[in-house]
Amino acid sequence: MIRVAAVGDIHLAPDNRGLLRPAWETLGDCADMLLLAGDLTRHGTVEEAEVVAAEIKGLSVPVVAVLGNHDYHSDLADEVTAVLERAGAIVLEGEGTVLDVAGTKVGIAGTKGFGGGFAGRSAGEFGEPEMKAFVRYTRRCAADLARSLSDLREQGCAVRIALTHFSPVPDTLAGEPPEIFPFLGSYLLAEAVDDTGADLAVHGHAHLGTEHGMTAGGVKVRNVAQPVIGHAFAVYHVPVNDRIELPAVG
């Protein structure tokens, strides 16, 4: 059993320096990794990223993160990423990483994702250039997620996890105003997960949402925004799939 600790939307800044560190120092007792589902800062500044870096530096478990919309706000996403990586985090955007958990290969595919809405009530790639660009960006994020999950399968990962900031399903948005669902996630992310397969999908972003959801294909989805889970992290237990099905050749 793989123990996955996860949280998003921690929105750290200098005035809450050290807030999460005491809880995160206990992770070695209950988890095999820490996944950070975006919105790690308030405004995406380097100063705020340094606060996050101090929280994760030297933890006893590997830390894998994606950025969220807040982390992009100051147009310093590359700088924020660099600060987190210097502290030991693996920051993903359209790619995957493999962790060795007691001899089990655990693959994590990550992307921020984007909005667009869900089946029957979603944006289309039609009309103004701005609208086309909006939907194309979401499609690109979803395509990157699918490719990363597929690559992890080919690498023989017994457990695969999709890590995003935006939601792949409307289930975990329950509690948010329906009018803003298109800005909280996209069905394209769920299609990527279902088409290529995963054991768990983790996201944040929806502060008023619901923790538990599922894709149409039966993949468990968890909204780990801190206002939703109410703790420094939540832990999910993922069974190990000993049989890896590789795509057919020829």
Secondary structure, DSSP 8 states (H G I E B T S, - for coil): -EEEEEEB---B-GGGTTSSHHHHTTGGGT-SEEEEES--BSS--HHHHHHHHHHHTT-SS-EEEE--HHHHTTS-HHHHHHHHHHTT-EE-SSEEEEEEETTEEEEEEEE-----EETTEE--S-SSHHHHHHHHHHHHHHHHHHHHHHHHHHTT-SEEEEEESSBS-SGGGTTS-GGGGGGTBBHHHHHHHHHH--SEEEE---TTS-SEEE-TT--EEEE-BHHHH-SS-EEEEE------------
